[in-house]
Amino acid sequence: MRNLKFILTFFSIALSALLMNGCSKNSTTPIAPPPPPPGSGNILQNVVYGKNINVDGQMETLDMDIYFPPNMQPGKKYPLVMHMHGGGYSIGTKDNSAGKCLLLADSGFIAATINYRLGWDNGPGVCAGDMASLYEAAYRAIQDANAAMRFLVSKADAYQIDTNWIFESGASAGGSIALTSTYMTDAYVQATTPDVVAKLGGLNNQGNNLTNTFSVKGICSIGGSLQDSTLINSNKAVPTIFFQGGADQTIPVDIGTYLMCPNYIQLFGSLCLYRQLEANGKPVVAHILPGADHGNNGDSGFSNDFMMSNTACFFHSLMKKGPLQNGIYYGTINSCK
């Protein structure tokens, strides 16, 4: 009844205006465009996707921001990119990723960025941290990323998400989360670190009670790494675009240890993972900036505009199933036209 009353009132106003103005060619009254669908060009902030126990033993609420493309069409679904901030699993928030998400949204993606649980015993100085504590911090972050993705998939209809095209992205620790959450499985961690599973639970059943499944179709890694390069194999290899400084002292560009500390965990960086993906026949691009260190939030001296424009182009090319040319690009040469 309320909607009928609104329609009749609107029709009455429109008819009165027509009788007053007629069909005069000199009328300058503008025709208002239809309103955008809910979410179009907007940002939903502090959306809670779960909660879990943090490193201090306290229950922590987990939230995200969601950026929507402008001029969204009703009924149309849009690809999703979920981005994770950097900060060495110690610092940082979703706010650090606002610039990247705005650019991705302007490129036609629904872009979400999450807060995840932080904290580990990094010791009194360089190379004095507890590696078991660091591994647990990374594990919690993967649990949170998986919980966040389950939440987004559960809201696919409300947010107009095309679940056929889901991508992950991240900088520094966030880049490692994007890679590891895509490749690491419950079976793998149960076989390699059963004590961590016993302490923190599984990778895919924590943070919320949702059971939605998803498949990541592409990754953007900005100064990220994997702890086990053999996770990329003939059974699973996901197209990836990498960005990293050529003189990175935090994450090895190829193979090395975290922070270059001989007693820290071994990591496999952009160039090693590039070779692994190429060997398995997947589209892969690496952007290396010579002389650049790890940079703020893992950005390695690349601008957000450069990284996100090339990333959006890479992802769009995957969606169009067009030809993609693998390559390692040094400097600020665009890899995608």
Secondary structure, DSSP 8 states (H G I E B T S, - for coil): -HHHHHHHHHHHHHHHHHHHHTT-TT-----------TTTT-EEEEEEEEEEE-TTS-EEEEEEEEE--TT--TT--EEEEEEE--STTTS--GGGGHHHHHHHHHTT-EEEEE---------SSTT-S-HHHHHHHHHHHHHHHHHHHHHHHHTHHHHTEEEEEEEEEEETHHHHHHHHHHH--HHHHHHH-HHHHHHH--SSSSSS-------EEEEEEES--BS-GGGSSSS----EEEEEETT-SSS-SSEEEGGG-TTS-EEE-HHHHHHHHHHTT--EEEEEETT--S-GGG-TT--HHHHHHHHHHHHHHHHHT-----EEEESS--S--
